[in-house]
């Protein structure tokens, strides 16, 4: 009697990166789902998500396919489930009011400290007013509310313990600095939507999230990927997606063309972009260097496990300079991530084919060579009114495009 084929043990680790990170991961995941035969991204042994990666990972764990997540986050379809990034920009009025109420008491304490203590200075006294500064600008509760509503309307579960798949969302305990794996035993009684909010609560942008008697912030404070969390679950193949890499202008083909035979033009240096670009580059460099150290350490600690990392190219200016809050930009960036991942799979095909084969997975080279495959078929100049004739034709065209997409992939897999 033939023995049953052992199912490969595969994990998925998704790093953070805000809206931009989610856009990259969605495009990359669609490319992986199409080109890697035997890979079911809705049937991983474990999902580990940090910040924006937690949102995408939660969707996969609730049986949303990468293409469905693309429709939800990028196309805004169906409308009742769609994610609008602007909900992340709602002011944290409750936090503002809480801090504002502290000002009178803090001011009295600061003045009495300055006039009654011999060793007090005006600097030490003013420092006491720091407790009146809000801990975040925007209301992160809106993310929790949206995720809870999506899970409820989709018929899913907001309870880690009743979820079919193993989902771990990492946040950082503010008072201890400890990484907390929500979803792991001992930390699985928290609603999934609340854990998503906690993991994505970037200090300064969102106030810390209270869960029980503790406060939590972004899970990327200590580690970028938290790949070790998945490796400890005993996976044999770990797929890692990291959206944020430091930008290297020397590796950008456009920069090389611009610099050929002449000095750099004004604006070609990040310095010219002011503080936002300087801070972005600094943040990316710090977290990426930390991830490099971690990946090297994992190679020594888990020598028998295949770890495959996907991330944007360092010279890819699209992911550094584009505003992800623009609707048209989101579609273009996701298409860009999809195509760049397909190119990366082709460029690494020899090494990846060997690794994937050990786990019963195979690269479909015919899918990767097909130049007609696209993620976004068109970018509408102006959205049609719901229920209008134009809207109906758009829906029909999208359905036909999606059917054509499936037929192309199915045909290449049959002939491969």
C-alpha positions in Angstrom: 0.0 0.0 0.0 1.3 3.4 -0.9 2.2 5.6 2.0 0.4 9.0 2.2 2.6 11.9 1.0 3.7 14.0 3.9 2.4 17.5 3.7 5.3 20.0 3.8 5.5 22.2 6.9 5.6 25.8 5.7 5.4 29.0 7.5 4.9 32.6 6.4 6.5 35.7 8.2 5.3 39.1 7.2 7.1 42.2 8.4 5.5 45.7 8.8 5.9 48.9 6.9 2.6 50.8 7.1 0.3 51.0 4.0 3.4 50.8 1.8 4.4 47.5 3.4 0.9 46.0 3.0 0.8 47.1 -0.7 4.2 45.4 -1.4 3.2 42.2 0.4 -0.1 41.9 -1.4 1.5 42.2 -4.8 4.3 39.8 -3.9 1.9 37.2 -2.4 -0.3 37.2 -5.6 2.9 36.5 -7.6 4.0 33.7 -5.3 0.5 32.1 -5.3 0.5 32.0 -9.1 4.0 30.9 -9.8 4.7 28.4 -7.1 2.8 25.2 -7.6 1.8 23.3 -4.5 1.9 26.5 -2.4 -1.4 27.2 -0.7 -1.1 30.6 1.1 -4.4 29.9 2.9 -3.0 26.7 4.4 0.2 27.6 6.1 1.3 25.8 9.3 1.9 29.2 10.9 1.4 32.9 10.0 3.5 35.4 11.9 2.6 39.0 11.3 4.0 42.3 12.5 2.2 45.6 12.1 1.0 45.9 8.5 2.1 42.3 8.0 -0.3 41.3 10.7 -3.3 42.7 8.8 -2.3 40.8 5.7 -1.5 37.6 7.7 -4.9 37.8 9.4 -6.6 38.0 6.1 -4.8 34.9 4.8 -5.6 33.0 8.0 -9.2 33.8 7.5 -9.1 32.1 4.0 -8.9 35.3 2.0 -6.8 34.5 -1.1 -4.0 37.0 -2.0 -6.1 38.1 -5.0 -9.1 38.7 -2.8 -7.0 40.7 -0.4 -5.8 42.7 -3.4 -9.4 43.4 -4.4 -10.2 44.4 -0.8 -7.3 46.7 0.0 -6.3 48.0 -3.4 -9.5 48.0 -5.6 -11.9 48.7 -2.7 -14.2 45.8 -3.7 -16.6 44.7 -2.4 -17.5 48.2 -1.2 -18.9 47.1 2.2 -15.7 45.3 3.1 -13.2 47.8 1.5 -10.3 49.2 3.5 -9.8 52.9 3.3 -6.3 54.0 4.5 -7.8 57.3 5.6 -9.2 55.6 8.7 -5.6 55.5 9.9 -5.5 59.4 9.9 -8.5 60.0 12.2 -7.2 62.3 15.1 -6.9 60.7 18.5 -9.2 63.2 20.2 -9.6 61.1 23.4 -5.8 61.0 23.8 -5.6 64.8 23.2 -8.3 65.4 25.8 -6.7 63.1 28.4 -3.3 64.9 28.1 -5.0 68.3 28.0 -6.6 67.7 31.4 -3.2 67.0 32.9 -1.8 70.5 32.1 -3.1 72.4 35.1 -1.8 69.9 37.6 1.5 69.5 35.8 1.9 73.3 35.6 1.4 73.7 39.3 3.9 70.9 40.0 6.5 72.5 37.7 6.2 76.0 39.2 6.3 74.7 42.8 9.3 72.5 41.9 11.1 75.5 40.4 10.5 78.0 43.3 10.6 75.6 46.3 13.5 73.3 45.5 17.0 74.7 45.7 18.4 72.2 43.2 15.7 72.7 40.7 16.4 74.3 37.3 13.9 75.7 34.7 14.8 72.8 32.4 14.0 70.1 35.0 10.8 71.9 35.9 9.7 72.2 32.3 10.4 68.5 31.7 7.5 67.7 34.0 5.2 69.1 31.3 6.2 66.3 29.0 3.5 64.2 30.4 1.0 66.5 28.7 2.3 65.7 25.2 -0.1 63.2 23.4 1.5 59.7 22.9 0.0 59.5 19.4 -1.6 61.7 16.7 -4.1 59.3 15.2 -6.8 57.0 16.5 -5.8 53.3 16.1 -9.2 52.1 17.4 -10.5 52.6 13.8 -8.2 49.7 12.6 -9.5 47.4 15.3 -13.1 48.3 14.5 -12.6 47.8 10.8 -10.9 44.4 11.3 -13.6 43.2 13.7 -16.3 44.2 11.3 -14.6 42.5 8.4 -14.3 39.3 10.3 -17.9 39.4 11.5 -19.4 40.1 8.1 -17.2 37.5 6.5 -18.4 34.8 8.9 -15.0 34.4 10.5 -13.8 34.2 14.1 -12.1 36.9 16.1 -10.8 34.3 18.6 -7.3 32.9 18.0 -8.3 29.7 19.8 -11.1 28.9 17.3 -9.2 29.9 14.2 -8.3 27.0 11.9 -4.8 28.2 11.2 -2.0 29.1 13.6 -1.8 32.9 13.6 0.7 34.9 15.7 0.6 38.7 15.8 3.6 40.3 17.6 3.4 43.5 19.7 5.7 45.0 22.2 4.9 45.5 25.9 5.6 49.1 26.4 6.5 48.8 30.1 8.9 45.9 29.8 10.1 46.0 26.2 9.2 42.4 25.8 7.8 41.0 22.5 4.4 39.5 23.1 3.2 36.8 20.5 -0.6 37.2 20.6 -2.1 34.0 19.4 0.5 31.8 21.1 -0.5 29.8 24.3 -1.0 32.2 27.2 -1.6 35.2 24.9 -4.5 33.8 22.8 -7.5 35.2 24.7 -7.2 38.6 23.1 -9.4 39.4 20.1 -7.6 39.1 16.8 -8.7 42.6 15.7 -7.3 44.1 19.0 -4.0 42.2 18.5 -3.8 43.6 15.0 -4.2 47.1 16.3 -1.6 46.6 19.0 1.0 45.2 16.6 0.5 48.1 14.3 0.6 50.9 16.9 3.7 52.8 15.9 4.8 55.1 18.7 4.2 58.7 18.0 1.6 58.0 15.3 -0.8 55.9 17.4 -1.3 55.9 21.2 -0.3 52.6 23.0 -3.1 50.0 23.0 -4.4 48.9 26.4 -5.0 45.2 26.7 -5.8 44.1 30.2 -3.6 46.1 32.5 -0.7 46.5 30.0 0.0 48.8 27.1 1.3 47.6 23.8 3.0 49.2 20.8 4.3 48.2 17.4 5.9 44.7 17.3 8.8 45.9 15.2 10.5 47.7 18.1 12.6 44.7 18.9 12.7 42.6 15.7 11.8 43.3 12.1 10.3 39.9 11.0 10.1 37.8 14.2 11.0 34.9 12.0 12.2 33.0 15.0 8.5 32.8 16.2 7.6 30.8 13.2 10.8 28.7 13.3 10.0 27.7 16.8 6.8 26.2 15.5 8.8 23.6 13.7 8.3 24.6 10.1 10.7 23.2 7.5 10.3 26.0 5.0 9.8 29.6 6.0 8.8 32.3 3.5 9.6 35.8 4.6 8.5 39.1 3.2 10.1 42.4 4.2 8.8 45.5 2.5 11.2 48.1 3.9 14.8 48.3 2.6 17.1 51.4 2.6 17.2 53.2 -0.7 20.4 53.2 -2.7 20.3 55.8 -5.4 23.4 54.3 -7.0 21.4 51.2 -7.8 18.5 53.0 -9.5 18.8 52.7 -13.3 17.2 56.1 -13.7 19.8 57.7 -11.5 22.6 56.0 -13.5 21.2 57.4 -16.7 20.8 60.8 -15.1 24.3 60.8 -13.8 26.0 59.5 -16.9 28.6 62.1 -18.0 27.3 64.9 -15.7 26.9 65.8 -12.1 23.8 64.8 -10.2 20.8 67.1 -10.8 19.3 69.1 -7.9 16.9 66.9 -6.0 18.7 63.6 -6.7 20.0 63.4 -3.2 17.7 62.4 -0.3 18.9 65.4 1.6 17.1 67.6 -0.9 13.8 65.9 0.2 14.0 67.3 3.7 13.3 65.7 7.1 10.7 63.1 6.0 13.1 61.4 3.5 16.0 61.6 5.9 13.9 60.0 8.7 12.5 57.4 6.3 16.0 56.4 5.2 17.3 56.3 8.8 14.4 54.1 9.9 14.8 51.7 7.0 18.5 51.4 7.5 18.2 50.6 11.2 15.5 47.9 10.8 17.1 46.3 7.8 20.6 46.0 9.4 18.9 44.4 12.4 17.1 42.0 10.1 20.3 41.0 8.3 21.8 40.1 11.7 18.8 38.1 12.6 18.7 36.2 9.3 22.3 35.3 9.6 21.8 34.0 13.1 18.8 31.9 12.1 20.9 30.2 9.5 23.2 28.9 12.3 20.5 28.1 14.8 18.2 26.3 12.3 20.6 24.7 9.8 18.1 22.2 8.4 15.4 24.7 7.6 15.1 26.6 4.3 14.5 30.3 4.8 13.5 32.3 1.7 13.4 36.1 1.9 11.6 38.4 -0.6 12.0 42.2 -0.4 12.2 45.2 -2.9 15.4 46.0 -4.6 17.5 48.7 -2.8 17.5 50.9 -5.9 13.7 50.7 -6.4 12.6 54.3 -6.1 8.9 53.4 -6.6 8.7 52.1 -3.1 10.6 55.0 -1.6 9.1 58.1 -3.1 5.5 57.3 -3.9 2.6 58.3 -1.7 0.7 55.1 -0.8 -2.4 57.0 0.3 -3.2 57.9 -3.3 -5.7 55.5 -4.8 -4.1 55.5 -8.3 -0.6 55.1 -6.6 -1.8 52.1 -4.6 -2.8 50.2 -7.7 0.4 51.1 -9.5 2.6 50.2 -6.5 0.9 46.8 -6.1 1.3 46.1 -9.8 4.9 47.1 -9.4 5.4 44.7 -6.5 3.7 41.9 -8.4 5.9 42.3 -11.5 9.2 42.8 -9.5 8.4 39.7 -7.5 7.8 37.7 -10.8 11.2 39.0 -12.1 12.9 38.0 -8.8 11.4 34.5 -9.0 12.8 34.2 -12.5 16.2 35.5 -11.6 16.5 33.2 -8.6 14.8 30.2 -10.3 17.7 27.8 -10.1 18.3 28.3 -6.3 14.6 28.5 -5.5 13.7 25.5 -7.6 16.1 23.4 -5.6 14.8 24.7 -2.2 11.2 24.4 -3.1 11.5 20.9 -4.5 12.6 19.7 -1.1 9.2 20.6 0.2 7.1 19.4 -2.7 6.8 22.9 -4.4 7.7 23.8 -7.9 8.2 27.0 -9.9 6.0 27.3 -12.9 8.4 28.9 -15.4 5.7 29.3 -18.0 3.7 31.5 -15.7 6.8 33.6 -15.0 7.6 33.9 -18.7 4.1 35.0 -19.6 4.4 38.8 -20.4 0.6 39.3 -20.5 -0.1 38.6 -16.9 -1.0 41.7 -14.9 -2.5 42.4 -11.5 -4.2 45.7 -12.2 -5.9 45.8 -15.6 -6.7 49.5 -15.6 -6.6 52.6 -13.5 -9.9 54.5 -13.6 -9.6 58.2 -14.1 -12.9 58.8 -12.3 -14.9 56.3 -10.2 -18.3 55.5 -11.6 -21.4 56.0 -9.4 -22.5 52.8 -7.7 -25.4 51.2 -9.7 -24.8 53.3 -12.8 -24.6 51.8 -16.3 -20.8 52.6 -16.4 -20.4 50.9 -13.1 -22.1 47.7 -14.3 -20.0 47.6 -17.4 -16.9 48.1 -15.3 -17.9 45.2 -13.0 -18.5 43.0 -16.1 -15.1 44.0 -17.6 -13.3 43.2 -14.3 -15.0 39.8 -14.1 -14.0 39.0 -17.6 -10.4 40.1 -17.0 -10.2 38.0 -13.9 -11.6 35.0 -15.8 -9.0 35.5 -18.5 -6.3 35.7 -15.8 -7.3 32.3 -14.3 -7.5 30.7 -17.8 -4.0 31.9 -18.7 -2.5 30.5 -15.5 -4.4 27.2 -15.8 -3.3 26.8 -19.4 0.4 27.4 -18.6 0.2 24.9 -15.7 -1.3 22.3 -18.0 1.4 22.7 -20.7 4.3 23.1 -18.2 
